[in-house]
Amino acid sequence: MHSEGEAHLSKRCAVMRRLIKAHGPCQLVPQKRSPYEALVSAVAHQQLHANAAEAILRRFKALFPLTRFPQPQQVLDASDEALRGCGFSAGKMLAIRDIATKTLSGQIPKRVAALKLDDEELIERLVAVRGVGRWTVEMLLIFTLGRPDVFPSDDFGVRNGWRVAKKLDEMPKPKEFRVLAERWQPHRTLAAWYLWRAADAAKA
């Protein structure tokens, strides 16, 4: 699935060649969900351990048992008490209500429409949503829309993966890292995936 990108990275960068050999073929498979669902899930995960965030999302889904995932209008109609009972903080409640509102208005596009927009256009539209920053949109581009050339240079794991792979004392600065990553175009998503693997391996 990613063999062309792996060959490109191996040819362009000795570090990538070593990481690809160490970690094998890329296992990244984007989730087929809407930008709305991806953003609500991302907000739930902010500043929380994954298990705690998933527990909140399970309670959130349980509020609306007839739908696979709560719909925007349902979120707007739900009481603060109901959302608070799921575990959402006041700030996160405001964020998911804004996501719901902007989905209904069309500012947050449906999946089919999002697939037709380029990366920067989506970033520009979505960072205007409460609780959504560039990093959150980059994760949506990678893990929901499957964009091949996204490089989250601010991401701690990606930066730490480069530090580990290069045996550096410090992580690269995001701005410098963004420039360095240009060599991996048009497969920067793949490069990020291997850097995440390098960071994970260092924890083991």
C-alpha positions, 0 to 999 in steps of 0.5 A: 500500500505504501511501497512507493513512498517507502522506496522514495524515502529510502532513496532520499534519506539514510535515516528513513531507510534505516527506520523502514528496515527496522519497522517494516511496511507502514501499517497506517490505515485511515479511518473512514469517518466524517471530519465532524466525528474526527474533530469531536473525538480529537477534542475529547482526547485533548489533555487526557490519557487515551483510556479516559478519553475513550470512556468519555466518548462511550458515555457520549455515544450512549446518550444517543443509542439510535445513532452510530455517533451523535449527530450535530443537532443532537449535540446542540439539543443536549443539555449541559448536564447531560454532556457534563455527565459524560465527562466533558469539561466546560471548555470541551462542551463549548468546543463540541457545540461549536463543532456541531454548529459549524458542521450544520453551517457547512464550514466543517465540510462533510467527508465527500466535500473535504476530500476535494479540498486541499490541505491548507484550505482545510486547515484554514477553515477548521482552525477557526473552530473553537478548540481546534488548532493546526495540529488537530487538523493535521491529525484529521488529514492523516488519520481520517482523510489519508492525505499523503504529504502532511508533516506535523512538525510541532508534534512531540512524538515526531520531533522526538522520533527524529531526536532518537533516530539521529541520536541527538541531545535535543529535539529539532525546533518545529520551524527548522524541522518543517524545512528539513522535512521538505526532502521527504515530499510528497510522502511526508505523512509516511515519514511522520509515521516512521518517526512515531515508530522510532519514538515508540520504540525508544519507550519500550 
